[in-house]
């Protein structure tokens, strides 16, 4: 630990938010410390985005090989080499070595303090029993951990979360997945395409319950074509293990069995040991730190950035929060804008969204007008050319204001296409301007023209 016990700014957490904050503060004259009890870099590079998307790419290549039989070849043969898949994911996760990330952080001028940091009072942080003082601000950037539901018997079972699944050295023959949110869908599709028999269990009527209903239904059909068994409107009430076999009993009385159980039922904030009341910090109803969305201020002298504030659990948003707060602490007049934060699920096809869903827009009293390309993108020129897996487009507009307020895209390049929608929503680009914008032919993005034209009328 540094001999200095006082800093201008202390950040608890060296994930994407903490790294971005340090990157902004390096050009200033303030002293700052970053506290981390685990690997520098956070969840994303070691157990989240990077290894999971590496696995998805391996699975996508196999699916493309299968599609070659229809589009380009009379015969395609291959043998899945799971060890190769695992090794590549492990290498992309830096071998769980944060040496380079640590060096990068220290180059910013930050004092890296290894240990479990926690807020104990206003301007006071404790690290493994030793106290540090922040003269100007304490920044909480501790992120989240997998949430484990209160299911009978679950604590007695050797289950996976995303951390074990993305770096699993052995492939299970049968995998049960609890939860059909982004993580459950991505990893479920990965293992199914690698040859595992996957059974997905979801309590809501369709996958991705927070999004547009037609998207969840479409993705469910895609997953079933990939060989996944999907049980929606199904609640797990009991879990048991006998030898290597795990059984999940549903409320209906049905029993699902497998070799491995993957729990993907949300995230919970990392705030163990924090004395938030002593610093005047409040929690939201979901247990996250309540902040002013523009300034990211949680209490006098206390800020919360990244996943911990519950605004959104995305690496790119954490990075944005770190940059915005860093510039603000250096005296720049900047605030965070959350109107158009893109969200991408990297299934095949990708699911990307930004802004409001139709239901939320109506709840807000907006005069909603919807434009869409229903069924599949295979009905369009680029869709015909590309072939499977298809997709859809749904845009939500404010008819009175004449602007876009939400967009959801499903298709092979939706994660790239969504940024046009993000700019349109944030800048409040008139629908007439969007309808008059030329898109190259034949691209997936050109399909927007007809939808924009209908919305602008």
Buried (B, 14 or more C-beta within 10 A) or exposed (E): BEEEEEBBBBBBBBBBBBBBBBBBBBEBEBBBBBBBBBBBBBBBBBBBBBBBBBBBBBBBEBBEEBBEEEEEEEEEEEEBEBEEBBEBBBEBBBEEEBEEBBEBBBEBBBBBBBBBBBBBBBBBBBBEEEEBBBEBBBBBBBBBBBBBBEBEBBEEBEBBBBBBBBBBEEBBEBBBBBBBBBBBBBBBBBBBBBBBBBBBBBBBEBBBBEBBBBBBBBBBEBBEEBEBBBBBEBBBBBBBBEEEEBBBBBEEEEEBEBBBBBBBBBBBBBBEEBBBEEBEBEBEEEEBBBBEEEBBBBBEBBBBBBBBBBBBBBBBBBBBBBBBBBBBBBEEEBEBEEEBBBBBBBBBBBBBBBBBBBBBBEEEEBEBBBBBBEEBBBEBBBBEEBEBBBBBBBBBBBEEEBBBBBBBBBBBBBBBBBEBBBEBBBEEBBBBBBBEBEBEEBBBBBBBBBBBBBBBE
